[in-house]
Amino acid sequence: MRLTDYTDYALRVLMHLGSHPGQTITIREIATVHGISHNHLSKIVYHLGQLGVLTTLRGRAGGIQLARPPEQIMLGDVIRLTEPDFQMVECFSERDNTCILAGRCKLRDLLAKATFAYLERLDQVPLSALLSPCSSIAKPHATAKRPARTVPRPARPVSARADGTRT
């Protein structure tokens, strides 16, 4: 099973916000730190705001915050809200199933149980279990200061003037 980029980015947003408790963070800041498109993150943040996972503050001092404490945001819920479906194989769909093995194959039930167990496990994990202190979250790359030059500059060449004096 593979999560969509949408869910991956949603989880990154939540982890970033959870690592900065009480701070209002901009979408642009998160996009820069994680190297994600600002426009794409805006759609995700809007959706998470509609779902009540985030609060959004408009205006000059605006930004986003978690709507609830990280201990109350369960990963299973977030993944269910952001993934379009959990159809791991064609036979999960009653409408689009054309598999000739559908009536006698045991794969469907096995994968359905595995998906259920996967989500059930994530239902027990709060966002707070994934958080690191904000000092350990990567910052945008800054140009490192270079040490002062220690090699002396070469002396200027001495030239002679027409009258024989040096410059």
C-alpha positions, 0 to 999 in steps of 0.5 A: 500500500502506498499513500498519495502525495496528498496524504503525505503532505497533509501529515507533514503539515500536521507534524510541522504545526504540532512541532511548533505549539501555539505558533501561527505558521504560514503555508509558505513557511511549510512549503519552503521548509519541506520543498513542496508547492505552495499552491498544492499545500494551500489546497491541502490546508484548505481541506484540513481546515474544512475538516476541522483539523486545522484553524486558519487565520486570514490577514497580515498576521494570518497563518495556520494552527492545529485545531486540537491538541496533537494528542487528540489527532489520530493518524488513522482518521487523518489518513481516512480523510485524505486518501481517496480510497483503499482499493488495493486491487481491482476486485475491491470495486463491485462496479469495476471488477472484471477479474475472472478469479473474483468468485474463488480468489482469497486475495481480496479478503486477505488484503481487506483484512490487512487494510483493516489492521493497518488502519486499526493500528493507525487509529491508536497513534496520535499525532503527538507520537510523531513530533520532534521539538521545533529546533530539530525540524529542518530550516530552509537552507541558508548560505553558510558564512565563510571564514575570513580569508587567511591567505595574504593578497599578493603585493602590487607590482612595482613599475618604473616611471619614465623619470626613473622613480617607482610607483 
